[in-house]
Amino acid sequence: MFPIISPITPILQILTACLLSLLCAVSAHAEGGRIIPRSEISKEAYQRLEPQLEEEMQKKNMHLGQPIFMRIFKEENELEVWVKKDLTYELFKTYTICKYSGKLGPKLKEGDEQSPEGFYTVSVTALNPWSNFHLSFNLGYPNEYDRLHKCTGGALMVHGQCSSVGCFAMNDFRIEEIYTIVDAAMSGGQEQFAVHIFPFRMTWDKMAKNADSPWIPFWENLKQGYDYFQGHRNPPMVTVEKQQYAFHTFRPLLFGSDLTAPAQPEKMEYASVIPVAKKEEIKIVKKENTKVVKKEYAKVDKNSSKDRKTL
């Protein structure tokens, strides 16, 4: 005998499929084959803030939806949003970070409650409009450099609610603006954007003030990437070579920068600041003449400040 198939069954299957499609359409939006995740919170924020942000950007000859780039400075508690204009990026707005956790220096292991430093990339899949912290996006820690140095941990975000355990927390009204700008840029076709995280604005005088830190070699590497953007106003392509960040660009130097490094005293030797996997400690072989190094940093900053172009 053949099974009896109710004529209602195909209809139910069709209705179920339509309902699922409708639910997907409500929670996400396709742009160029990519899915831009959206929640009621992110959609409401977008609709409310779009006119204001567009007006602010037009005053700087920008438009909401153009490609973006971000920089974070821990000591200054600042997050910068840059917008691409023609071949270079221009600063749109600087947002105050409500809270980050830990001290100056990179994140080494899960549970150290340390906010990261380095060069990260945010893609569409990193956006979370359903976050328990209002709105958020994942910074992409650990990146290739972090994994090479056996750094552990994850789920480090820029988010709202001003509460941080390794993340960069904003007030809700600020994360709504930032998230709306991110949503617009990715809806406009940007597949991912770079976020560069520094301990402080990496001028030579700041380096001099922190010359006795064991993280100076790591920060000097970060400063190379900082200087590339200062000079080119375009984020460099970042790779990892010989256990360090390496920076590549084919653009000419268009803006003043801070590229000239101070002469290092012959007796000054820095050890690797790579975390030791088993002992979970930083190995410092030798560090002498700190005062001399501070003096050299300060001298370079004084001599070059007159010629550097600032933001």
Secondary structure, DSSP 8 states (H G I E B T S, - for coil): ------THHHHHHHHHHHHHHHHHHHHEEEETTEEEE--HHHHHHHHHHHHHHHHHHHTTT--TTS-EEEEEETTTTEEEEEEEETTEEEEEEEEE--EE-S-SS---STTS-----EEEEEEGGGEETT-TTSSEEE---S-HHHHHTT------EEESTT--SSSEE--HHHHHHHHHHHHHHHHTT--EEEEEEESS---HHHHHHTTTSTTHHHHHHHHHHHHHHHHHSS--EEEEETTEEEEE--S---S----------TT-------B-TTT--B-------HHHHHHHHHHHHHHHTTT----
